[in-house]
Amino acid sequence: MDEIDQSILTHLQHNARISMTELGKKIGLSTPATTERVKKLEDKEVIQGYRAIIDPEKLNKTVIAFILFDTKQGKKFRSFCKEHPVVVECHRLAGQYSYLVKVVTESVKILEEFIDATLPYGEPTTLIKLTDVVEFKPVSKDGLEG
């Protein structure tokens, strides 16, 4: 991966809807060359997909919590998280906790019901989000934004 590919990735992480023409102007390549580079990054699965970022508050989902979870029933817990509608992320961890689960919901009551439903799988530690300090930073090859 060269500097041009890194620049493509940086621009796409900021705006995945940018046209290939506009992206090409920003990185100094023709539209066909830019399109070919993006296609190669997709084929190599460096670019794994494109998503819309939704504001949960606009959907009346004002409670966001991160739950650290210690469990010895990983397979059952993963299945539970995959099926539960308030879980938007679940990450397996090394260290003191087995999983980090992100929950987005309408109320503390629904969060509490989710936590109660997890108790058969192990021990949850819940952290409720207050504000975003760093909401999104692009991933780059060298750790620095291009």
Buried (B, 14 or more C-beta within 10 A) or exposed (E): EEEBBBBBBBBBBEEEEBEBEBBBBEBEBEBEBBBEBBEBBEEEEBBEEEEEEEEBEEEEBEBBBBBBBBBEEBEEBBEBBEEBEBBBEBEEEEEEBBBBBBBBBBEEEBBEEBBEEBEEBBEBEBEEEEEEEEEEEEEBBEEEEB
